[in-house]
Amino acid sequence: MDWLFKLKLTQGWLPKTMLIITVVGLLIVIILKSRKGWLKPLISQLIIGVLGFFGGWLVVWLLSDVFRVFGVSLGWAVMLTIGIGVGVIVALIAAFCQSKGFRRVLSAIMVVISLLTCALKVDGIYGEYTTLGSLFGISQFSPLNSDTVTTKPAMSIKQWHELAKHRQLPNMPEKGEVHSVSIPNTHSNFRARKANVYLPPAALSAEPPALPVMVVMAGQPGNTDRFFTAGQLGKMLNTYASKHDGLAPIAVSPDQNGTLLNNSLCSDTRQGGNAETYITEDVTEWIKDTLPVATKPQDWLIGGFSQGATCSTQLGPAHPDIYGHIFSAGGEIEPVSGSHKSTLKRYFNSDEKAYRKHVPTYIIANSGSDKQSWFSIAGKWDKRSQKNQMTIVKAAMEAGMSTTTVVTKESGHDWHTVQAGMLPMIDFFGEESGLGSTGKTISEYPNLDVIDSRTTARRD
């Protein structure tokens, strides 16, 4: 059954085949004569389909952009896809009602196939569920064995570079590995799901150097493996390591929410649990005690996508003693679960002052450090996130942070935006933590429009 769970949903033969089957099936339905002739029923079915398209698109647009049911805009590509899907399905239902025999049966079958094809297309736009197994929360990664990695670093990055110069590096695998692991909740008692961790080739050697760390969080709903499946982070870091003598940041993706649908707001509250303590104390302590990592803030990055990005802009500035770098992809202006009013009531007993302490702009103004850097990206079709990041970057600049603000050219609130942003972020973080020079400016990366890039932070 492993092959079935590894079946790719966003690329490869399945989505292409489903699209072909859908188009061919629709053509056959159109060609076949209905029980009431051919032309008049076909025209009525097409009219119903067009009305279904506009009706479906209107409903999704209202839910997405007017009533904000999903918290973010779904984007025009998703709304258009759903509109087309609804139009095709209602036209097929009309064909089913006006037909008999084979055409009737085929119309019924095509309703199901069209629904699945539409779902695959929407998933392809978001890039969320990459395999069939990911739909059911089945991890693609084996558990981390305590013998896999040496706990303490044996040398500095500088010493590793010297060994590389003389071709005396210790034995290590060609590629890094991603594993799942349970991180103890010693201080927080937060009920977290299993985390995922990427170990570069250098970390898997018998004498690893002290490596920089990336703590990354997926959105909500979402699982901790999303950065390594939908986000392709492991592949990006392996590519980076292949160009830097096996060196790359260690990446850890912990669970900040506890369940698929819960939103902890990354805060210590009765409703959300002690999520902030879990991420900043339990996860930090486990990383330092278990993995060969550097410990200075300039060697630590916290980042995320969507709700995970909001978390990073809360926790990063609030803990400059841990994190020197912040990465945000499609983050919110403030942490919410439902409306502002309901969030305030459920999480903070309607105490606006207590809630304000968890709003990124407030945290940056009161705790942000001029030794931190902030990298933000939003999708071209995600106007709300663009507006959010401009508000937050203003606060970051006022706090003296180094800031980079970019917008993608061809994506929205999805994992394609995350990938576009992680590519330069890995390079810049690697350079600032001593792994190697990028030799590139932000404007040289593909699919990005640079809004602003200012280096104002002071480094030790």
C-alpha positions as CSV (number, residue, x, y, z in Angstrom):
1,M,0.0,0.0,0.0
2,D,3.0,2.3,0.3
3,W,3.0,3.1,-3.4
4,L,-0.6,4.2,-3.1
5,F,0.0,6.7,-0.3
6,K,3.0,8.0,-2.2
7,L,0.9,8.8,-5.3
8,K,1.6,12.4,-6.3
9,L,-1.4,14.7,-6.4
10,T,0.0,18.0,-7.5
11,Q,2.2,16.9,-10.4
12,G,3.0,13.8,-12.5
13,W,0.6,11.6,-14.4
14,L,-2.5,11.6,-12.1
15,P,-3.7,15.3,-12.5
16,K,-2.8,15.3,-16.2
17,T,-4.6,12.0,-16.8
18,M,-7.7,13.2,-14.9
19,L,-7.8,16.4,-16.9
20,I,-7.6,14.4,-20.2
21,I,-10.3,12.0,-19.1
22,T,-12.5,14.9,-18.1
23,V,-12.2,16.7,-21.4
24,V,-12.7,13.5,-23.4
25,G,-15.7,12.5,-21.3
26,L,-17.3,15.9,-21.8
27,L,-16.8,15.8,-25.5
28,I,-18.5,12.4,-25.7
29,V,-21.4,13.6,-23.6
30,I,-21.8,16.6,-26.0
31,I,-21.6,14.4,-29.1
32,L,-24.2,11.8,-27.9
33,K,-27.8,12.6,-28.6
34,S,-30.1,13.1,-25.7
35,R,-33.6,11.6,-25.5
36,K,-35.1,14.9,-26.7
37,G,-32.9,15.4,-29.7
38,W,-29.5,17.0,-29.8
39,L,-29.2,20.7,-30.4
40,K,-31.9,22.2,-28.2
41,P,-31.0,20.1,-25.1
42,L,-27.3,20.8,-25.7
43,I,-28.0,24.6,-25.8
44,S,-30.0,24.4,-22.6
45,Q,-27.3,22.4,-20.9
46,L,-24.6,24.9,-22.0
47,I,-26.7,27.8,-20.7
48,I,-27.2,26.0,-17.4
49,G,-23.4,25.4,-17.3
50,V,-22.6,29.1,-17.9
51,L,-25.1,30.2,-15.2
52,G,-23.5,27.6,-12.9
53,F,-20.1,29.0,-13.6
54,F,-21.1,32.6,-12.7
55,G,-23.1,31.4,-9.7
56,G,-20.3,29.2,-8.4
57,W,-17.8,32.0,-8.9
58,L,-20.0,34.5,-7.2
59,V,-20.6,32.3,-4.1
60,V,-16.9,31.6,-3.7
61,W,-15.9,35.2,-4.2
62,L,-18.4,36.3,-1.5
63,L,-17.2,33.7,0.9
64,S,-13.5,34.5,0.1
65,D,-13.3,38.2,-0.4
66,V,-16.4,39.7,1.1
67,F,-17.3,37.6,4.2
68,R,-13.7,36.4,4.7
69,V,-14.9,32.9,5.8
70,F,-11.4,31.4,5.2
71,G,-9.4,34.3,6.8
72,V,-7.5,34.9,3.5
73,S,-8.5,35.5,-0.1
74,L,-8.6,32.2,-2.1
75,G,-7.2,34.1,-5.1
76,W,-8.5,34.5,-8.6
77,A,-7.0,31.2,-9.9
78,V,-8.8,29.2,-7.3
79,M,-12.1,31.1,-7.7
80,L,-11.9,30.7,-11.5
81,T,-11.2,26.9,-11.2
82,I,-14.1,26.4,-8.8
83,G,-16.4,28.4,-11.0
84,I,-15.5,26.3,-14.0
85,G,-15.9,23.2,-12.0
86,V,-19.4,24.2,-10.7
87,G,-20.4,25.1,-14.3
88,V,-19.3,21.8,-15.7
89,I,-20.9,19.8,-12.9
90,V,-24.3,21.5,-13.2
91,A,-24.3,21.1,-17.0
92,L,-23.6,17.4,-16.5
93,I,-26.5,17.2,-14.0
94,A,-28.7,18.8,-16.6
95,A,-27.5,16.3,-19.2
96,F,-28.2,13.5,-16.8
97,C,-31.8,14.7,-16.3
98,Q,-32.4,15.1,-20.1
99,S,-30.8,11.9,-21.2
100,K,-31.2,8.1,-21.1
101,G,-29.1,5.0,-21.6
102,F,-25.3,5.4,-22.0
103,R,-25.4,9.2,-22.1
104,R,-27.2,9.3,-18.8
105,V,-24.8,6.8,-17.1
106,L,-21.7,8.7,-18.6
107,S,-23.1,12.0,-17.4
108,A,-23.4,10.6,-13.8
109,I,-19.8,9.2,-14.0
110,M,-18.5,12.5,-15.3
111,V,-20.0,14.5,-12.4
112,V,-17.7,12.5,-10.0
113,I,-14.7,12.7,-12.3
114,S,-15.1,16.4,-12.9
115,L,-15.4,17.0,-9.1
116,L,-12.1,15.1,-8.5
117,T,-10.4,16.9,-11.4
118,C,-11.5,20.3,-10.0
119,A,-10.2,19.3,-6.5
120,L,-6.8,18.2,-7.9
121,K,-6.5,21.5,-9.8
122,V,-7.2,23.6,-6.7
123,D,-4.7,21.5,-4.7
124,G,-2.2,22.0,-7.5
125,I,-2.7,25.8,-7.2
126,Y,-2.1,25.7,-3.5
127,G,0.5,22.9,-3.5
128,E,-0.8,21.8,-0.1
129,Y,-1.4,18.0,-0.4
130,T,1.4,16.6,-2.5
131,T,0.6,12.9,-2.0
132,L,-2.4,10.8,-1.3
133,G,-0.9,10.0,2.1
134,S,-0.7,13.6,3.0
135,L,-4.5,13.8,2.8
136,F,-4.7,11.4,5.7
137,G,-1.9,12.8,7.7
138,I,0.4,9.9,6.9
139,S,4.1,10.9,7.4
140,Q,6.5,10.3,4.6
141,F,9.5,10.4,6.9
142,S,11.0,7.8,9.2
143,P,11.4,8.4,13.0
144,L,14.7,10.1,14.1
145,N,17.0,7.5,15.6
146,S,19.3,8.7,18.4
147,D,22.2,7.2,16.7
148,T,21.6,9.1,13.4
149,V,23.2,12.3,14.6
150,T,25.9,13.4,17.0
151,T,24.5,15.6,19.8
152,K,27.3,18.0,20.2
153,P,29.3,19.9,17.5
154,A,32.9,18.8,17.1
155,M,34.1,22.1,15.4
156,S,33.1,25.5,14.2
157,I,32.0,26.3,10.7
158,K,35.3,28.1,10.1
159,Q,37.2,24.9,11.0
160,W,35.0,22.9,8.6
161,H,35.8,25.3,5.8
162,E,39.5,24.8,6.5
163,L,39.1,21.0,6.3
164,A,37.2,21.4,3.1
165,K,40.0,23.5,1.7
166,H,42.5,20.7,2.3
167,R,40.0,17.9,1.3
168,Q,40.0,16.5,4.8
169,L,36.3,16.5,5.6
170,P,34.9,13.6,7.6
171,N,32.8,11.0,5.9
172,M,29.2,12.0,5.3
173,P,26.3,11.0,3.1
174,E,25.7,12.8,-0.2
175,K,22.3,14.1,0.8
176,G,20.7,15.2,4.0
177,E,17.7,13.4,5.6
178,V,14.3,14.4,6.9
179,H,12.9,12.5,10.0
180,S,9.9,12.8,12.3
181,V,10.4,13.2,16.0
182,S,8.5,13.8,19.2
183,I,9.8,16.9,21.1
184,P,9.1,16.7,24.9
185,N,6.8,19.3,26.4
186,T,8.7,19.5,29.6
187,H,8.0,23.2,30.4
188,S,4.7,23.8,28.6
189,N,2.7,20.5,28.9
190,F,1.5,21.5,25.4
191,R,0.1,18.5,23.5
192,A,2.0,18.7,20.3
193,R,2.0,16.4,17.3
194,K,5.3,15.0,16.0
195,A,7.8,17.5,14.6
196,N,9.9,17.0,11.5
197,V,13.7,17.7,11.3
198,Y,16.1,18.1,8.3
199,L,19.7,17.1,8.9
200,P,22.2,18.2,6.2
201,P,25.1,15.9,5.3
202,A,27.5,17.8,7.6
203,A,25.2,17.1,10.6
204,L,25.2,13.3,9.7
205,S,29.0,13.1,9.9
206,A,30.8,11.7,13.0
207,E,32.3,15.2,13.6
208,P,29.7,17.7,12.7
209,P,30.2,21.5,12.9
210,A,28.0,23.9,14.9
211,L,25.2,24.5,12.4
212,P,22.7,27.3,12.1
213,V,19.0,26.5,12.8
214,M,15.7,27.2,11.0
215,V,12.6,26.7,13.1
216,V,9.7,26.8,10.6
217,M,5.9,26.4,11.1
218,A,3.2,25.4,8.7
219,G,-0.2,27.1,8.5
220,Q,-3.5,26.1,10.0
221,P,-5.0,23.7,9.1
222,G,-1.8,21.9,8.3
223,N,0.7,19.3,9.5
224,T,4.4,19.7,10.5
225,D,5.6,17.9,7.4
226,R,4.2,20.6,5.1
227,F,7.5,22.5,4.8
228,F,9.2,19.4,3.6
229,T,6.4,18.1,1.3
230,A,4.5,21.1,-0.1
231,G,7.4,23.5,0.6
232,Q,10.2,21.3,-0.7
233,L,12.5,22.6,2.0
234,G,14.5,19.4,2.3
235,K,15.3,19.4,-1.4
236,M,16.2,23.1,-1.3
237,L,18.6,22.5,1.6
238,N,20.1,19.5,-0.1
239,T,20.8,21.6,-3.2
240,Y,22.4,24.3,-1.0
241,A,24.5,21.6,0.8
242,S,25.7,20.2,-2.5
243,K,27.3,23.6,-3.2
244,H,28.7,24.2,0.2
245,D,30.7,21.2,1.2
246,G,27.8,19.4,2.9
247,L,26.9,22.5,4.9
248,A,23.3,23.7,5.3
249,P,21.1,24.9,8.1
250,I,19.4,22.3,10.3
251,A,15.6,22.8,9.9
252,V,13.0,21.9,12.5
253,S,9.3,22.1,11.9
254,P,7.5,21.8,15.3
255,D,3.7,21.7,15.9
256,Q,2.4,25.1,17.2
257,N,-1.3,24.1,17.2
258,G,-1.7,20.6,18.7
259,T,-4.3,19.5,16.2
260,L,-5.2,20.0,12.5
261,L,-8.0,22.5,13.1
262,N,-6.9,24.2,16.4
263,N,-5.3,27.6,16.3
264,S,-3.2,28.2,19.4
265,L,-2.4,31.8,18.4
266,C,1.1,30.8,19.4
267,S,0.4,32.2,22.8
268,D,0.1,30.9,26.4
269,T,-3.7,30.9,26.9
270,R,-6.3,28.5,28.4
271,Q,-7.9,28.1,24.9
272,G,-4.7,27.6,22.9
273,G,-2.5,25.9,25.4
274,N,1.0,27.0,26.2
275,A,2.1,27.1,22.6
276,E,4.6,30.0,23.0
277,T,6.4,28.2,25.9
278,Y,6.5,25.0,23.9
279,I,8.1,26.6,20.8
280,T,10.5,29.0,22.6
281,E,11.5,26.8,25.5
282,D,10.8,23.1,24.9
283,V,11.7,23.1,21.2
284,T,14.7,25.4,21.7
285,E,16.0,23.3,24.6
286,W,15.5,20.0,22.6
287,I,17.3,21.4,19.6
288,K,20.3,22.6,21.6
289,D,20.5,19.3,23.7
290,T,19.9,16.9,20.8
291,L,21.4,18.4,17.6
292,P,24.9,19.9,16.6
293,V,23.8,23.5,16.5
294,A,25.2,27.0,17.0
295,T,23.6,28.9,19.9
296,K,23.9,32.6,19.0
297,P,20.7,34.4,17.9
298,Q,22.4,35.4,14.6
299,D,22.5,31.6,13.8
300,W,18.8,31.0,14.5
301,L,15.8,31.7,12.2
302,I,12.1,31.4,13.0
303,G,9.7,31.4,10.1
304,G,6.4,30.2,8.7
305,F,3.6,30.3,6.2
306,S,0.1,31.8,6.9
307,Q,-0.7,31.2,10.5
308,G,2.8,29.9,11.0
309,A,4.1,33.2,9.6
310,T,2.0,35.1,12.0
311,C,3.6,33.0,14.8
312,S,7.1,33.9,13.5
313,T,6.4,37.6,13.6
314,Q,5.1,37.2,17.1
315,L,7.7,35.0,18.6
316,G,10.8,36.3,16.7
317,P,10.7,39.9,17.9
318,A,9.5,38.8,21.4
319,H,12.6,36.6,21.8
320,P,15.6,38.3,20.2
321,D,17.8,36.3,22.6
322,I,16.9,33.2,20.6
323,Y,16.1,34.3,17.0
324,G,18.2,36.7,14.9
325,H,16.2,36.2,11.7
326,I,12.4,36.1,11.0
327,F,10.8,34.8,7.8
328,S,7.2,35.4,7.0
329,A,5.2,34.1,4.0
330,G,1.6,35.3,3.9
331,G,1.3,36.3,7.5
332,E,-1.6,38.1,9.2
333,I,-1.5,41.5,10.8
334,E,-2.7,40.0,14.1
335,P,-3.4,36.5,15.4
336,V,-7.1,35.6,15.1
337,S,-9.3,32.6,15.3
338,G,-12.6,33.7,13.8
339,S,-13.4,37.3,14.4
340,H,-11.4,39.8,16.5
341,K,-14.2,39.9,19.0
342,S,-14.6,36.1,19.4
343,T,-10.8,35.7,19.6
344,L,-10.6,38.3,22.3
345,K,-13.4,36.6,24.3
346,R,-12.2,32.9,23.9
347,Y,-8.5,33.4,24.4
348,F,-8.1,36.5,26.5
349,N,-11.3,36.9,28.5
350,S,-12.1,40.0,26.4
351,D,-9.0,41.7,27.8
352,E,-7.8,43.9,24.9
353,K,-4.6,44.9,26.7
354,A,-3.6,41.3,27.2
355,Y,-4.4,40.5,23.5
356,R,-2.4,43.5,22.2
357,K,0.8,42.0,23.7
358,H,0.5,39.2,21.0
359,V,0.1,41.5,18.0
360,P,3.3,41.6,15.9
361,T,3.5,45.4,15.5
362,Y,3.2,45.9,19.2
363,I,5.8,43.2,19.9
364,I,8.2,44.6,17.4
365,A,7.9,48.1,18.8
366,N,8.5,46.9,22.4
367,S,10.9,43.9,22.1
368,G,12.3,43.9,18.5
369,S,16.1,44.2,18.2
370,D,18.1,46.2,15.7
371,K,20.3,43.0,15.5
372,Q,17.4,41.1,13.9
373,S,16.5,40.8,10.2
374,W,13.0,40.3,8.8
375,F,12.3,38.7,5.4
376,S,8.7,38.9,4.2
377,I,7.0,37.5,1.0
378,A,3.4,37.6,-0.2
379,G,1.8,36.3,-3.3
380,K,0.9,38.5,-6.2
381,W,-2.8,37.4,-5.9
382,D,-2.8,37.7,-2.1
383,K,-3.5,41.4,-1.7
384,R,-4.4,41.2,2.0
385,S,-1.0,39.6,2.9
386,Q,0.7,42.3,0.8
387,K,-1.0,44.9,2.9
388,N,-0.2,43.1,6.1
389,Q,3.5,42.8,5.3
390,M,3.8,46.5,4.5
391,T,2.3,47.4,7.9
392,I,4.7,45.1,9.7
393,V,7.8,46.0,7.7
394,K,7.2,49.7,8.7
395,A,7.3,48.6,12.4
396,A,10.4,46.5,11.7
397,M,12.2,49.3,10.1
398,E,11.3,51.7,12.9
399,A,12.8,49.1,15.3
400,G,16.0,49.2,13.3
401,M,15.8,45.7,11.8
402,S,17.2,44.7,8.5
403,T,14.2,44.2,6.2
404,T,13.5,42.6,2.8
405,T,10.0,42.7,1.4
406,V,9.1,40.9,-1.8
407,V,6.0,39.8,-3.8
408,T,5.8,36.8,-6.1
409,K,4.9,37.2,-9.8
410,E,2.8,34.1,-10.3
411,S,1.2,32.8,-7.1
412,G,-1.1,33.7,-4.2
413,H,-1.6,32.5,-0.7
414,D,0.0,29.1,-1.3
415,W,3.1,27.0,-1.0
416,H,4.5,28.2,-4.4
417,T,4.9,31.6,-2.7
418,V,6.7,29.9,0.2
419,Q,9.1,28.2,-2.1
420,A,9.8,31.4,-4.0
421,G,10.7,33.1,-0.7
422,M,12.7,30.3,0.9
423,L,15.1,30.1,-2.0
424,P,16.8,33.5,-1.3
425,M,16.1,33.2,2.4
426,I,18.3,30.1,2.6
427,D,21.1,31.8,0.7
428,F,21.0,35.0,2.8
429,F,20.7,33.1,6.1
430,G,23.5,30.8,5.1
431,E,25.7,33.8,4.3
432,E,25.0,35.6,7.5
433,S,25.6,32.5,9.6
434,G,28.9,31.8,7.8
435,L,28.1,28.8,5.6
436,G,29.0,30.5,2.4
437,S,28.6,33.5,0.1
438,T,25.5,33.8,-2.1
439,G,27.1,36.0,-4.8
440,K,23.5,37.2,-5.6
441,T,21.3,40.1,-4.7
442,I,17.6,39.7,-4.0
443,S,16.6,41.2,-7.4
444,E,18.5,38.3,-9.2
445,Y,16.1,35.6,-7.9
446,P,13.3,34.4,-10.3
447,N,9.6,35.1,-9.9
448,L,10.1,38.0,-7.4
449,D,9.3,41.7,-7.4
450,V,11.4,43.5,-4.8
451,I,9.3,46.0,-2.9
452,D,12.0,47.0,-0.4
453,S,15.4,45.8,0.9
454,R,17.3,47.6,3.6
455,T,20.2,46.4,5.6
456,T,20.1,48.4,8.8
457,A,20.8,45.8,11.5
458,R,24.0,45.8,13.5
459,R,25.8,42.4,13.7
460,D,28.1,41.2,16.4
